[in-house]
Amino acid sequence: MAPLISLIMPVYNTEKYLKEAVDSVLAQTFQDFELIMADDCSTDGSAATADRYAEDHPGKIRVIHLEKNGGPSNARNRALEIACGRYVGFMDSDDTIEKDMLERAASCITEHAPDAVIFGMTERYYAQDGSLKYTKKIVMPCNGLLDREGLRRSMIQLEERTLYGYTCNKFYRLDRIKKCGIKYEKLRLLEDTVFNIEYFNDAENAYIVSYAPYNYARRIENSVTSQFVPEYYELHTMKVRRIYGQYEYWNMCTPEVKRILGNIYVRYTLSALQRNCDRRAAMKHKDRKAFLKEQYGSVLYADLAESCRPGNRLIGIFAALYRKKLTGLSLMYARAVYIAKNRLPVLFARFKQNG
């Protein structure tokens, strides 16, 4: 008999975290689930660990070993092909979930059968030595079933709280994913966001749970998002354009939507500028200046920069400079942010979240 929930976990070289992740799944108070672990050609002991769990829990845990390393998007897509639950969720192999997460999801599913169940999440910030520095819970204030209009109004609030851009805090109807042919795109970043934009574009409803049972590990000094990614700005502005386009499709581009997207767009511009200070960007001051001036002529700048009114002081200072096209001061500020982030990464991450 098919389980109610399939939980998909791509695995690549996370041996030191994998046992804790899988144990948190096995400890669930709701047990009508399957866990599919997709080993993406790990070179450490992750594959062997996954196989031992499958041997010890037949019928509960399945492992697939991919022929070649293709990244987490490919691993998730391959696991989706064999998933057989009514709903599917995704989990990273270095994260954990609270023991009642699946039970709460199942309750929403059996009572309402929504297109999605959406949770909050707890971000756990770790230093390079593995010590937990602080945690932050992110939840939506509302709790309950949203119809199509309510869901569309709420999506921008989810994005403002960073909850839209994850798939690990959501459960999806597997039949809808397969019927619509929705797959993960192979991107260096933001593959979750693109998946969600496609899934929710014509979704009829969703159940919001104001609870944060997913523990998302942010390893501050060596995470993917802290590494140098040459296409960082192009990918993130693509995300803003797609969400903006989604709200245009819904005919819901209200001032509030533009304010939130403006805040996000300006934040990404600051992040790109400080990343351009990295020597791996091979950009001189004149190049960063030209980059910034180029943004003044972009569609996103014209549509969203004036709408930006961030509550965060770190972004707010830059936003005031950027809106006035004060190029020199904007570049100086980005340089200061770059220095602070690299010299005091833990304190910077805390200030960025709470500032």
C-alpha positions in Angstrom: 0.0 0.0 0.0 1.4 3.4 -1.0 2.4 5.7 1.9 0.7 9.0 2.5 4.1 10.9 2.3 7.3 10.4 0.4 10.2 12.3 1.8 13.1 12.8 -0.6 16.7 13.4 0.6 19.5 14.0 -1.9 22.8 12.8 -0.3 26.3 14.0 -1.2 29.3 13.9 1.1 27.4 14.6 4.3 28.5 11.6 6.3 29.1 13.6 9.5 25.5 14.9 9.5 23.6 12.1 7.8 22.8 9.9 10.8 21.3 12.7 12.8 19.2 13.7 9.8 17.8 10.2 9.1 17.3 9.5 12.8 15.1 12.6 13.1 12.9 11.1 10.3 12.7 7.7 11.8 11.7 9.3 15.2 8.5 10.8 13.7 5.3 10.2 15.6 3.6 9.6 12.2 4.9 6.6 10.4 3.0 6.3 7.2 5.9 7.5 5.1 8.8 6.4 2.9 12.2 8.0 2.9 14.0 8.0 -0.5 17.7 8.8 -0.3 19.3 9.7 -3.6 23.1 9.2 -3.3 24.8 11.5 -5.8 28.0 9.6 -6.1 29.3 10.5 -2.6 33.0 10.0 -2.1 32.9 9.7 1.7 30.9 7.2 3.8 27.5 8.7 3.0 26.5 5.9 0.5 27.4 3.1 2.9 25.5 4.8 5.8 22.4 5.2 3.6 22.6 1.5 2.5 22.8 0.4 6.2 19.7 2.4 7.0 17.8 0.8 4.0 18.9 -2.7 5.1 17.7 -2.0 8.7 14.4 -0.4 7.6 13.1 -2.3 4.6 9.9 -0.9 3.2 10.5 2.3 5.0 13.8 3.6 3.5 14.9 3.2 -0.1 18.3 4.2 -1.6 19.1 5.0 -5.2 22.7 5.4 -6.3 23.1 7.7 -9.3 25.5 6.8 -12.0 27.3 10.1 -12.0 27.2 13.3 -9.9 24.5 15.6 -11.2 23.8 17.9 -8.3 20.8 18.1 -5.9 18.3 19.1 -8.5 19.0 16.0 -10.6 19.0 13.8 -7.5 15.6 15.1 -6.4 14.2 14.7 -9.9 15.4 11.1 -10.0 13.8 10.3 -6.7 10.5 12.0 -7.8 10.3 9.4 -10.6 10.0 6.5 -8.1 8.1 8.3 -5.3 4.7 6.8 -4.6 3.2 8.8 -1.7 0.2 11.0 -2.1 2.3 13.9 -1.0 6.0 14.5 -1.3 8.4 16.6 0.8 12.1 17.3 0.5 14.8 17.4 3.1 18.6 18.1 3.0 20.9 15.5 4.4 22.5 17.8 6.9 19.2 19.1 8.4 16.8 17.6 11.0 13.0 17.8 11.6 11.0 17.8 14.8 9.3 14.6 15.6 5.8 15.9 15.0 6.4 17.5 11.6 4.9 14.6 9.5 2.0 14.1 11.9 1.0 17.8 11.6 1.4 17.6 7.8 -0.7 14.4 7.7 -3.5 16.0 9.8 -3.7 18.9 7.3 -3.7 16.5 4.4 -6.3 14.1 5.6 -8.7 16.9 6.7 -8.3 19.3 3.8 -6.3 17.6 0.9 -4.7 21.0 0.0 -2.4 21.5 -3.0 0.4 22.2 -0.4 1.1 22.3 3.3 3.5 25.1 4.2 5.5 25.2 7.5 7.8 27.8 9.0 11.4 26.8 9.6 14.1 27.2 12.2 17.4 28.5 10.9 20.4 27.2 12.9 23.6 29.1 12.4 26.9 27.1 12.9 30.4 28.4 13.0 33.3 26.6 11.2 34.1 24.6 14.3 30.6 23.1 14.3 29.3 25.1 17.3 25.8 26.4 17.2 25.9 30.2 17.5 22.2 31.0 17.4 18.8 30.0 16.0 16.0 31.9 14.4 12.5 30.8 14.0 10.6 32.0 10.9 6.8 31.5 10.7 3.8 33.1 9.1 1.4 34.8 11.5 -1.6 33.2 9.8 -2.6 29.5 10.4 -5.1 27.7 8.3 -6.4 26.9 4.8 -6.1 29.6 2.2 -8.1 29.6 -1.0 -6.5 30.6 -4.3 -6.9 34.4 -3.7 -5.7 34.2 -0.2 -2.7 32.0 -1.2 -1.7 34.5 -3.9 -1.9 37.4 -1.4 0.2 35.4 1.1 3.0 34.3 -1.3 4.7 37.7 -1.2 4.5 37.6 2.6 6.2 34.2 2.5 8.9 35.6 0.2 9.4 38.5 2.6 10.1 36.0 5.4 12.3 33.9 3.1 9.8 31.0 3.3 8.7 31.0 -0.4 12.2 30.1 -1.7 12.5 26.7 0.1 10.9 23.3 -0.7 12.1 21.7 2.5 9.3 23.4 4.5 6.5 22.3 2.2 4.6 19.2 1.2 3.2 18.9 -2.3 0.6 16.8 -4.1 2.7 14.3 -6.0 -0.1 13.8 -8.6 -0.1 17.5 -9.4 3.7 17.6 -9.8 3.6 14.7 -12.3 0.5 16.0 -14.1 2.1 19.4 -14.6 5.5 18.0 -15.4 7.2 20.1 -12.7 10.9 19.4 -12.2 13.8 21.0 -10.6 15.9 23.1 -12.9 19.6 22.6 -12.7 20.8 25.8 -11.2 23.8 26.8 -9.0 21.3 28.6 -6.7 17.6 29.1 -6.3 16.4 25.9 -7.8 13.8 25.6 -4.9 12.4 29.1 -5.7 12.0 28.3 -9.4 10.3 25.0 -8.5 7.8 26.8 -6.2 7.0 29.5 -8.7 6.0 26.8 -11.2 4.1 24.8 -8.7 2.1 27.6 -7.1 1.4 29.5 -10.3 -2.0 27.9 -10.7 -2.4 26.2 -7.3 -5.9 26.3 -5.9 -5.1 26.4 -2.2 -2.6 25.7 0.6 -2.6 25.1 4.3 -0.3 27.4 6.3 1.0 26.0 9.6 2.4 28.7 11.9 5.0 26.3 13.3 8.7 25.8 12.5 9.6 22.1 12.7 12.2 22.1 10.0 15.7 22.8 11.3 17.7 24.3 8.5 21.5 24.3 9.1 23.4 27.4 7.9 27.1 26.7 8.1 28.1 30.4 8.0 31.7 30.2 6.9 31.6 27.5 4.3 28.0 27.3 2.9 27.2 27.4 -0.8 25.6 30.8 -0.4 28.8 32.1 1.2 31.0 30.9 -1.6 31.9 33.0 -4.7 29.3 32.4 -7.4 30.0 34.4 -10.6 26.4 34.3 -11.8 25.0 35.3 -8.3 23.4 38.6 -9.5 22.0 37.2 -12.7 20.3 34.3 -10.8 18.9 36.5 -8.1 17.5 39.1 -10.4 16.0 36.3 -12.4 14.2 35.2 -9.2 12.9 38.8 -8.7 11.7 39.0 -12.3 10.0 35.6 -12.1 8.1 36.5 -8.9 7.3 39.9 -10.3 6.0 38.2 -13.5 4.0 35.8 -11.4 2.2 38.7 -9.7 1.6 40.3 -13.1 0.1 37.0 -14.2 -2.2 37.1 -11.2 -3.0 40.8 -11.8 -1.9 41.5 -8.2 1.0 44.0 -8.5 -0.1 46.1 -5.6 2.2 48.8 -3.9 2.8 46.3 -1.1 4.0 43.6 -3.6 6.3 46.2 -5.2 7.6 47.4 -1.9 8.6 43.8 -0.8 10.1 43.0 -4.2 11.9 46.3 -4.2 13.4 45.5 -0.8 14.6 42.1 -2.1 15.9 43.5 -5.3 18.0 46.2 -3.5 19.3 43.7 -1.0 20.5 41.5 -3.8 22.2 44.5 -5.5 24.1 45.2 -2.3 25.0 41.6 -1.9 26.3 41.5 -5.5 28.4 44.7 -5.0 30.1 43.4 -1.9 30.7 40.0 -3.6 32.3 42.0 -6.5 34.9 43.1 -4.0 36.2 39.5 -3.8 39.4 39.1 -5.7 37.9 36.1 -7.5 35.5 38.5 -9.3 38.5 40.1 -11.0 36.8 43.5 -10.9 38.6 46.8 -10.3 36.9 49.8 -8.8 36.0 51.2 -12.3 34.4 47.8 -13.1 32.2 47.9 -10.0 31.3 51.5 -10.8 30.3 50.5 -14.3 28.3 47.6 -13.0 26.4 49.8 -10.6 25.7 52.5 -13.2 24.4 49.8 -15.5 21.8 48.9 -12.9 20.3 52.4 -13.0 19.1 51.7 -16.5 17.5 48.3 -15.8 13.8 47.6 -15.8 14.0 46.3 -12.2 15.6 49.6 -11.0 12.9 51.6 -12.8 10.0 49.5 -11.5 11.2 48.6 -8.0 14.0 50.8 -6.6 11.6 53.7 -5.6 9.3 51.2 -3.9 12.0 49.9 -1.6 11.5 50.7 2.0 13.4 48.1 4.1 13.1 47.8 7.8 16.6 46.4 8.1 19.2 49.1 8.8 21.9 47.4 6.8 19.8 47.4 3.7 18.1 50.7 4.4 21.3 52.8 4.3 22.3 51.3 1.0 18.8 51.7 -0.4 18.9 55.5 0.3 22.2 55.8 -1.5 21.1 53.6 -4.4 17.8 55.4 -5.0 19.7 58.7 -5.2 22.2 57.2 -7.6 25.1 58.1 -5.3 27.5 55.7 -6.9 30.7 56.5 -5.0 29.1 56.3 -1.6 27.2 53.1 -2.6 30.5 51.5 -3.6 32.2 52.6 -0.3 29.3 51.1 1.7 29.4 47.8 -0.2 33.2 47.6 0.5 32.6 48.1 4.2 29.9 45.4 4.2 32.4 43.1 2.4 35.1 43.7 5.0 32.7 43.1 7.9 31.3 39.9 6.5 34.7 38.4 5.9 36.3 39.4 9.2 33.4 38.7 11.5 31.1 36.3 9.6 29.0 35.1 12.6 28.4 38.6 14.0 27.6 39.8 10.5 25.1 37.1 9.9 23.3 37.9 13.2 23.3 41.7 12.4 22.0 41.1 8.9 19.1 39.0 10.2 18.2 41.3 13.1 19.5 44.7 11.9 
